[in-house]
Amino acid sequence: MSTELPIAIFGVTGRMGAALLRALDEIPVARLSGATASSTSRWLQQDAGAPAGGPLRGVAIGSEPKSALHGARVAIDFALPEATADNLNACLAARCPVVIGTTGLSEQARAQIAVAAKQIPIVLSANMSVGVNLLMKLTELAAKALDTSYDIEIFEAHHRNKKDAPSGTALALGNSAASGRGVSLKEVAVFERHGDTGARTHGSIGFSVFRGGDVIGDHTVTFAGNGERLELSHRASDRMMFARGAVRAASWIVTRPPGLYSMQDVLGLTS
């Protein structure tokens, strides 16, 4: 099999699309083979490098994922959540592995991804950062080691334009903490506090959210006990870390059998 890695990018005109193009340039065998944007994008039919003001790529931006997959060995999807179903169906038809970094996915979309993973390999992760995925593992280990006398609180901060809250990464951290304690996050999560809330529910996992400015992404998991507090934090200063992780996942998944994988699998952090 050729060592060349042609990659299609769904959602190339966004901020992550620009970062992904730069990340591809760091991998000698990787190249852009196709690119999409929404059907209303002003960049349609223009070169994929144009939105970011970078070098020309020789690939025209289209709106059809099927066309973008021609010649691709793997796809990376950072498009809007409403495009996920069409992108996934195109990958299924082409039997093309896909890395999905889109956040704000509905339960229906996640169910569709799980079904599709029976036929093609898929990496699904709310955060492609190596550091964040290590934080998830550390969170699980800490939750397992510390009993419920330690309250768990997850804080996340993002830029003012982020639409979903809590972030997908914050929810993933919540799931890591819940997994460490052997419970379901749905049963213990607290997302809202207002008015006379009363004392904190024993064993609950709380979430707090900040939106403002141009914050790329900060996440802190606090384990607050009597007499001590443990804080595990990650702060993003450059979107390139997400892009590099996504390209790393794309390089990894092309040799995998059908299945639903996470960045934990890509990084060898799963048992």
VOFI-908604 format. One line per 3 residues: their letters; for each residue x negated, y, z of N, C-alpha, C. Coordinates in steps of 0.2 Angstrom, whole numbers, plus 5000, padded with zeros to 4 digits. Each point is the difference from the previous one (the first is absolute). Layout:
BEGIN
A) X/Y/Z/X/Y/Z/X/Y/Z; ...
END
This chain:
BEGIN
MST) 4996/4994/5000/5004/5006/5000/4996/5006/5000; 5002/5005/4996/4996/5007/5000/5000/5003/5007; 4994/5003/5001/4999/5003/5007/5003/5007/4999
ELP) 5002/5003/4994/5003/5006/5000/5006/5000/5003; 5002/5006/5004/5006/5000/5003/5004/5006/4998; 5004/4999/4995/5005/5005/4997/5006/5001/5005
IAI) 5001/5006/5002/5005/5001/5006/5006/5005/4997; 5006/4998/5001/5005/5005/4999/5002/5004/5006; 5002/5006/5000/5002/5004/5005/5007/5003/4999
FGV) 5004/4998/5005/5007/5003/5000/5000/5006/5004; 5002/5005/4998/5000/5006/5004/4993/5004/4999; 4998/5001/4994/4993/5003/5000/5000/5007/5001
TGR) 5005/5004/4999/5000/5007/5001/5000/5003/5007; 5001/4995/5005/5000/5003/5007/4993/5001/5002; 5000/5002/5007/4994/5001/5003/4996/4993/5001
MGA) 5003/4995/5001/4997/4993/5000/4998/4998/4994; 5004/5002/4994/4997/4998/4994/4994/5003/4998; 4999/5006/5002/4993/5003/4998/4995/4997/5004
ALL) 5001/4998/5006/4995/4997/5004/4998/4993/4998; 5005/4997/4997/4999/4993/4997/4996/5000/4994; 5001/5005/4996/4995/5001/4994/4993/5001/5002
RAL) 4999/5004/5005/4993/5001/5003/4997/4993/5003; 5005/4997/5003/4997/4993/5003/4999/4995/4995; 5003/5000/4994/4999/4996/4995/4993/5001/4997
DEI) 4998/5007/5000/4993/5002/4997/4995/4997/5004; 5001/4998/5007/4995/4998/5004/4998/4992/4999; 5005/4997/4997/4999/4993/4998/4998/4999/4993
PVA) 4994/4997/4999/4998/5000/4993/5004/4995/4995; 5004/4995/5003/5004/4996/4996/5007/5002/4999; 5002/5005/5004/5007/5002/5000/5001/5006/4995
RLS) 5006/5000/4997/5002/5005/4995/5007/5001/5000; 5002/5005/4998/5008/5002/5000/5002/4997/4993; 5005/4996/5000/5003/4997/4994/5007/5002/4998
GAT) 5003/5003/5005/5007/5003/4999/5002/5004/5006; 5005/5004/4999/5002/5005/5005/5007/5002/4999; 5004/5001/5005/5007/5003/5000/5001/5006/5004
ASS) 5005/5003/4999/5003/5005/5004/5008/5000/4999; 5003/5004/5004/5008/5000/4999/5002/5002/4994; 5006/4999/4998/5002/5001/4993/5001/5008/4999
TSR) 5000/5004/5006/5001/5007/4999/4993/5004/5001; 4995/4996/5000/4993/5003/5001/4998/5004/4994; 4997/5006/5002/4998/5004/4994/4993/4998/4997
WLQ) 4998/4994/5003/4993/4998/4998/5001/4994/4995; 5006/4998/4998/5001/4994/4996/4997/5001/4993; 4997/4995/4998/4996/5000/4994/4994/5004/5000
QDA) 4998/5002/5005/4993/5004/5001/4995/4995/5003; 4994/5001/4999/4995/4996/5003/5000/4999/5007; 4999/4994/5003/5001/4999/5007/4995/5004/5004
GAP) 4995/5002/4997/4995/5004/5004/5002/5008/5001; 5005/5002/4996/5002/5007/5000/5003/5002/5006; 5005/4997/5004/5003/5003/5006/4995/5001/5005
AGG) 4994/4997/5001/4995/5001/5005/4995/5005/4997; 5000/5001/4994/4995/5005/4997/4993/4997/5000; 5000/4993/4999/4994/4996/5000/4998/4998/4993
PLR) 4996/4996/4999/4998/4998/4993/5006/4996/4997; 5000/5000/4993/5005/4997/4996/4999/4992/5001; 5006/4997/5000/4999/4992/5001/5002/4996/4994
GVA) 5002/5004/4995/5002/4996/4994/5006/4996/5001; 5004/5001/5005/5007/4997/5001/5005/5005/5001; 5005/4999/4996/5006/5005/5000/5005/4998/5006
IGS) 5002/5005/5003/5005/4998/5006/5007/4999/4997; 5003/4994/5002/5007/4999/4997/5004/4999/5006; 5007/4998/4999/5005/5000/5005/5002/4992/5001
EPK) 4998/4996/4995/5002/4993/5000/4994/4996/5003; 5001/4996/5006/4995/4996/5003/4998/4994/4996; 5005/4998/4996/4998/4994/4995/4995/5002/4996
SAL) 5000/5006/4997/4995/5002/4995/4993/5001/5003; 5001/5003/5006/4993/5001/5004/4996/4994/5002; 5004/4994/5000/4997/4994/5002/4996/4997/4995
HGA) 5001/5002/4993/4996/4997/4995/4993/5000/5001; 4997/4994/5000/4993/4999/5001/4997/5001/5007; 5005/5001/5005/4998/5000/5007/4999/4994/5003
RVA) 4995/4999/5005/5000/4994/5004/5003/5001/5007; 5001/5006/5002/5003/5002/5006/5003/5007/5000; 5005/5001/5004/5003/5007/5000/5000/5002/5007
IDF) 5000/5007/5001/5000/5003/5006/5006/5005/5000; 5004/4999/5005/5006/5004/5000/5001/5005/5006; 4999/5006/4998/5001/5006/5005/5005/5005/4998
ALP) 5005/4997/4996/5006/5004/4997/5005/5001/5006; 5005/5004/4998/5005/5001/5005/5004/4994/5001; 5003/4999/5006/5004/4994/5002/5005/4998/4995
EAT) 5003/5004/4997/5006/4999/4995/4997/4996/4994; 4994/5001/4999/4997/4997/4994/4997/4992/5001; 5000/4998/5007/4997/4994/5002/5003/4994/4996
ADN) 5007/5000/5000/5004/4994/4997/4998/4999/4992; 5000/5006/4997/4998/4999/4992/4992/4998/5000; 4996/5003/5004/4993/4998/4999/4999/4993/5002
LNA) 5003/4998/5005/5000/4993/5002/5002/4995/4995; 5006/5002/4997/5003/4995/4995/4995/5000/4994; 4997/5005/4998/4995/5000/4995/4994/4996/5001
CLA) 4998/5000/5006/4994/4996/5002/5002/4993/5000; 5006/4998/5002/5002/4993/5000/5001/4998/4993; 5002/5004/4995/5001/4998/4993/4993/4999/4997
ARC) 4995/5004/5002/4993/4999/4998/4996/4995/5004; 5003/4998/5005/4996/4995/5005/4993/5004/5002; 5001/5006/5002/4995/5005/5002/4999/5001/5007
PVV) 4995/4998/5003/4999/5002/5008/5001/5007/5001; 5003/5002/5006/5001/5007/5001/4998/5002/5007; 4997/5006/5001/4999/5003/5007/5005/5005/5001
IGT) 5004/5000/5005/5005/5005/5001/4998/5004/5007; 4999/5006/4999/4999/5005/5005/5005/5005/5001; 5006/4999/4997/5005/5005/5001/5003/4999/5007
TGL) 5002/5006/5003/5003/5000/5006/5007/5002/5000; 5004/4999/5005/5007/5002/5000/5004/4995/4997; 4998/4993/4999/5004/4995/4996/5006/4998/5005
SEQ) 5005/4999/4996/5006/4997/5004/5000/4993/5001; 5004/4997/5004/5000/4993/5002/5001/4996/4994; 5005/5003/4995/5001/4996/4994/4994/5000/4996
ARA) 4996/5005/4999/4994/5000/4996/4995/4995/5003; 4999/5000/5007/4996/4995/5003/5002/4993/4999; 5007/4999/5000/5002/4993/4998/4998/4998/4993
QIA) 5001/5005/4995/4999/4998/4993/4992/4999/5000; 4996/5003/5003/4993/4999/5000/4998/4993/5003; 5003/4998/5005/4999/4994/5003/5002/4994/4995
VAA) 5006/5001/4996/5002/4995/4995/4995/5000/4995; 4998/5006/4997/4995/5000/4995/4993/4997/5001; 4998/5000/5007/4994/4997/5002/5000/4993/4999
KQI) 5005/4997/4999/5000/4992/4999/4998/4999/4993; 5000/5005/4996/4998/4999/4993/4993/5003/4998; 4998/5006/5003/4994/5003/4999/4997/5002/5006
PIV) 4993/5001/5001/4997/5003/5006/5001/5007/5001; 5002/5002/5006/5002/5007/5001/4996/5002/5007; 4997/5006/5000/4998/5003/5006/5004/5006/5002
LSA) 5003/4999/5005/5005/5006/5003/4997/5002/5006; 4999/5007/5000/4997/5003/5006/5002/5007/5000; 5002/5002/5006/5002/5007/5001/4994/5005/5000
NMS) 4994/4997/5001/4994/5004/5001/4994/4995/4997; 4997/5003/4995/4994/4996/4997/4994/5001/5004; 4999/5004/5005/4994/5002/5003/4997/4994/5004
VGV) 4994/4999/4999/4996/4995/5004/5001/5002/5007; 4999/5006/5002/5000/5002/5007/5007/4999/5003; 5005/5002/4997/5007/4999/5002/5001/4993/5001
NLL) 4998/4996/4996/5002/4992/5000/4996/4997/5006; 4994/5003/5001/4996/4998/5006/5004/5002/5007; 5003/5006/4999/5004/5003/5006/5006/4996/5001
MKL) 5003/4997/4995/5006/4996/5001/4998/4993/5004; 4994/4998/4998/4998/4993/5003/4998/5002/5008; 4997/5006/5001/4998/5001/5007/5006/5002/5004
TEL) 5005/5003/4997/5007/5001/5003/5003/4993/5002; 5000/4996/4996/5003/4993/5001/4996/4997/5006; 4993/5000/5000/4996/4997/5005/5002/5003/5007
AAK) 5000/5007/5000/5001/5004/5006/5007/4998/5003; 5005/5000/4996/5007/4999/5002/5000/4993/5003; 4996/4995/4997/5000/4993/5003/4997/5000/5007
ALD) 4995/5004/5001/4996/5000/5006/5003/5004/5005; 5004/5005/4999/5003/5004/5005/5007/4999/5001; 5002/4998/5006/5007/4999/5001/5005/5006/4999
TSY) 5006/4998/5001/5005/5006/4999/5000/5005/5006; 4996/5000/5004/4999/5005/5005/4996/5006/4996; 4998/4999/4994/4997/5005/4996/5005/5002/4995
DIE) 5002/5006/5000/5005/5003/4995/4996/5001/4994; 5003/4999/4994/4997/5001/4993/5004/5005/4997; 4996/5005/4998/5002/5006/4996/4996/5001/4994
IFE) 5003/5001/4994/4997/5001/4993/5001/5007/4998; 4995/5003/4999/5001/5007/4997/4997/5000/4993; 5003/5004/4996/4998/5001/4993/5001/5007/4997
AHH) 4995/5002/4996/5001/5007/4998/4998/5000/4992; 5004/5003/4996/4999/5001/4993/5002/5007/4997; 4998/5001/4994/5002/5006/4997/5007/5002/5000
RNK) 5002/5006/4999/5007/5002/5000/5004/4997/4995; 4997/4998/4994/5004/4997/4995/5002/4993/5000; 4997/4996/5005/5002/4993/5001/5007/4999/5001
KDA) 5003/4995/4997/5008/5000/5000/5002/4995/5005; 4996/4994/5001/5002/4995/5005/4997/5001/5007; 5004/4998/5005/4998/5000/5007/5003/4995/5004
PSG) 4997/4997/5004/4992/5000/5001/4997/4997/4994; 4994/5002/4999/4996/4997/4994/5000/4993/5000; 4999/4997/4994/4999/4993/4999/4995/4997/5005
TAL) 4994/5004/5000/4994/4998/5004/5002/4999/5008; 5004/5005/5002/5002/5000/5007/5005/4994/5002; 5004/4999/4995/5004/4994/5001/4996/4993/5000
ALG) 4995/5000/4995/4996/4994/5000/4996/5000/5007; 4998/5005/5003/4997/5000/5006/5004/4997/5006; 5007/5003/4999/5005/4997/5005/5001/4993/4999
NSA) 5000/4997/4994/5001/4993/4999/4994/4996/5003; 4994/5003/4999/4994/4997/5003/5000/5000/5007; 5002/5005/5004/5001/5000/5007/5005/4995/5002
ASG) 5006/5000/4996/5005/4995/5002/4998/4993/4999; 4996/4999/4995/4998/4993/4999/4995/4998/5005; 4996/5005/5003/4996/4998/5005/5003/4998/5007
RGV) 5006/5003/5000/5004/4998/5006/5006/4995/4999; 5000/4997/4994/5004/4995/4998/5008/5002/5000; 5001/5006/4998/5007/5003/5000/5001/5003/4993
SLK) 5006/5001/4998/5002/5003/4994/5000/5008/5001; 4997/5004/4995/5000/5007/5001/5007/5003/5000; 5005/4997/4996/5007/5002/5000/5003/5000/5007
EVA) 4998/4996/5004/5003/4999/5007/4997/5005/5005; 4994/5002/4999/4997/5004/5005/4998/5008/4997; 5001/5001/4994/4998/5007/4997/5005/5005/5003
VFE) 4997/5006/5001/5003/5006/5002/4998/5006/4996; 5005/5002/4995/4998/5005/4995/5002/5007/5002; 5005/5000/5004/5003/5007/5002/5000/5001/5007
RHG) 4998/5006/5002/5001/5002/5007/5003/5007/5000; 5006/5001/5003/5003/5007/5001/5005/5000/5005; 4999/5006/5004/5005/5000/5006/4998/4996/5006
DTG) 5005/4998/5003/4999/4996/5006/4999/4993/4998; 4994/4998/4999/4999/4993/4998/4999/4995/5005; 4999/5002/5006/4999/4996/5006/4992/4997/5000
ART) 4999/4996/5004/4993/4997/5001/4999/4996/4994; 4993/4999/4998/4998/4996/4994/5002/4993/5002; 5003/4997/4994/5001/4992/5000/4994/4996/5001
HGS) 5000/4996/5005/4994/4995/5001/4999/4996/4993; 4994/5000/4998/4998/4996/4994/5001/5003/4994; 5003/5007/5000/5001/5003/4993/4994/5002/4997
IGF) 5000/5001/4993/4995/5003/4996/5003/5007/4997; 4997/5005/5002/5003/5007/4998/4996/5003/4994; 5003/5004/4996/4997/5003/4995/5001/5008/5000
SVF) 4995/5004/4998/5001/5007/5000/4997/5002/4993; 5003/5005/4997/4998/5002/4993/4998/5008/5000; 4995/5001/4996/4998/5007/4999/5000/5001/4992
RGG) 5003/5006/4998/5000/5001/4992/4998/5008/5000; 4994/5001/4996/4998/5007/4999/4994/5000/4996; 4999/5006/4997/4993/5001/4997/4999/4995/4995
DVI) 4993/4999/4999/4998/4995/4995/4996/4994/5003; 5003/4998/5006/4997/4994/5004/5001/4994/4995; 4994/4997/4999/5000/4994/4996/5003/4994/5004
GDH) 4998/4999/5006/5003/4995/5004/4996/4998/5006; 5003/5001/5006/4997/4999/5006/5005/4995/5004; 4997/4995/5003/5004/4995/5004/4996/4998/5006
TVT) 5004/5000/5006/4998/4998/5006/5004/4996/5004; 4998/4994/5002/5004/4995/5004/4997/5001/5008; 5005/5002/5004/4998/5001/5007/5003/4994/5004
FAG) 4996/4997/5005/5002/4995/5005/4999/5004/5006; 5006/5002/5003/5000/5004/5006/5002/4996/5006; 4995/4998/5005/5001/4996/5006/4999/5005/5006
NGE) 5001/4997/5006/4999/5003/5006/4993/5001/5001; 4997/5006/5000/4993/5002/5002/4996/5000/4994; 5002/4998/4994/4996/5000/4994/5004/5000/4994
RLE) 4997/5003/4994/5003/5000/4994/4995/4998/4994; 5002/4996/4996/4996/4998/4994/5003/5003/4994; 4995/5003/4996/5003/5003/4994/4996/4998/4994
LSH) 5003/4997/4995/4997/4998/4994/5002/5005/4994; 4995/5003/4997/5002/5005/4995/4996/4999/4993; 5004/5003/4995/4997/5000/4993/5002/5007/4997
RAS) 4995/5003/4997/5002/5006/4997/4997/5000/4993; 5004/5002/4995/4998/5000/4993/4998/5007/4998; 4995/5000/4997/4997/5007/4998/5000/5000/4992
DRM) 5001/4995/4997/4999/4999/4992/5004/4995/4998; 5005/5001/4995/5004/4995/4997/4996/4994/4996; 4994/5002/4999/4995/4995/4997/5000/4993/5003
MFA) 5001/5000/5007/4999/4994/5004/5006/4996/4998; 5006/5003/4999/5006/4996/4998/4999/4997/4993; 4997/5004/4996/4999/4998/4993/4995/4994/4999
RGA) 4994/5001/5004/4995/4995/5000/5003/4993/5002; 5004/5001/5006/5003/4994/5002/5005/4996/4995; 5003/5004/4997/5005/4997/4995/4996/4997/4994
VRA) 4995/5003/4998/4996/4997/4994/4996/4994/5003; 4998/5000/5006/4997/4994/5003/5005/4994/5000; 5007/5002/5002/5005/4995/5000/5001/4997/4993
ASW) 5000/5005/4995/5001/4998/4993/4995/4995/4998; 4994/5001/5002/4994/4996/4998/5001/4993/5003; 5003/5000/5006/5000/4994/5004/5006/4995/4998
IVT) 5006/5003/4998/5006/4997/4999/5000/4996/4993; 4996/5002/4995/5000/4997/4994/4998/4993/5000; 4997/4998/5005/4998/4992/5000/5004/4996/5005
RPP) 5006/5004/5003/5004/4996/5005/5006/4997/4997; 5003/4995/5003/5006/4997/4998/5006/5004/5001; 5006/4999/4998/5006/5004/5002/5001/5000/5007
GLY) 5002/5005/5003/5001/5001/5007/5000/5007/5002; 5003/5002/5006/5000/5006/5002/4994/5001/5005; 4996/5005/4999/4994/5001/5004/5000/5007/5002
SMQ) 4996/5001/5005/4999/5007/5003/4992/5002/5000; 4999/5006/5002/4993/5002/5000/4996/4996/5005; 5004/4998/5005/4997/4996/5005/4997/4994/4997
DVL) 5003/4997/4995/4998/4994/4996/4994/5002/4996; 5000/5006/4997/4995/5002/4995/4993/5001/5004; 5001/5002/5006/4994/5002/5005/4998/4994/5004
GLT) 5004/4994/4999/4998/4994/5004/5001/5001/5008; 5005/5004/5001/5002/5001/5007/5006/4996/5003; 5002/4996/4995/5006/4995/5003/4996/4993/5002
S) 5004/4997/5004/4997/4993/5002/5002/4995/4995
END
